[in-house]
Amino acid sequence: MSGDFQKAGILLRTVSKILDFIIIAAAAEVLPKAGFLAGLTYLLIGDGLFDGRSLGKKIIGLRVIVSEKNTPCTIRESFLRNSTFGIGFLFYKIIWIGWIFILIVSVLEFIILLGSKDKMRLGDEIAKTIVVESPAKKEI
């Protein structure tokens, strides 16, 4: 990886993911019939939008890149890296079982992230992506 990128810290990544989950929950509430599907779709492809940024990452100033190519995350990589959360979200509608499952998935992802020397969670390992800080463009 080029020296132009600084890997994002755990706190910034956590805050951006919480923002994304708020967006997903809002979609589920605002769009009663299609909200669950819209939320799941956003969860899976969100990091492939906006040049490798979900809305939460865009707000916080993070970007997901493909580690081997240093290119922004595409919808394909976003789907792969967020599939672990997507599986948990599918079970979310099952009261208690789904909630416990998504909690376990989230905790497992967070533990893997904490233990990773490269600051990669399981989804990052699967998709070969990393989350980096995305500095604002400086105007000359």
Order of alpha helices (4+ residues) and beta strands (2+ residues): beta-alpha-alpha-alpha-beta-beta-alpha-alpha-alpha-beta
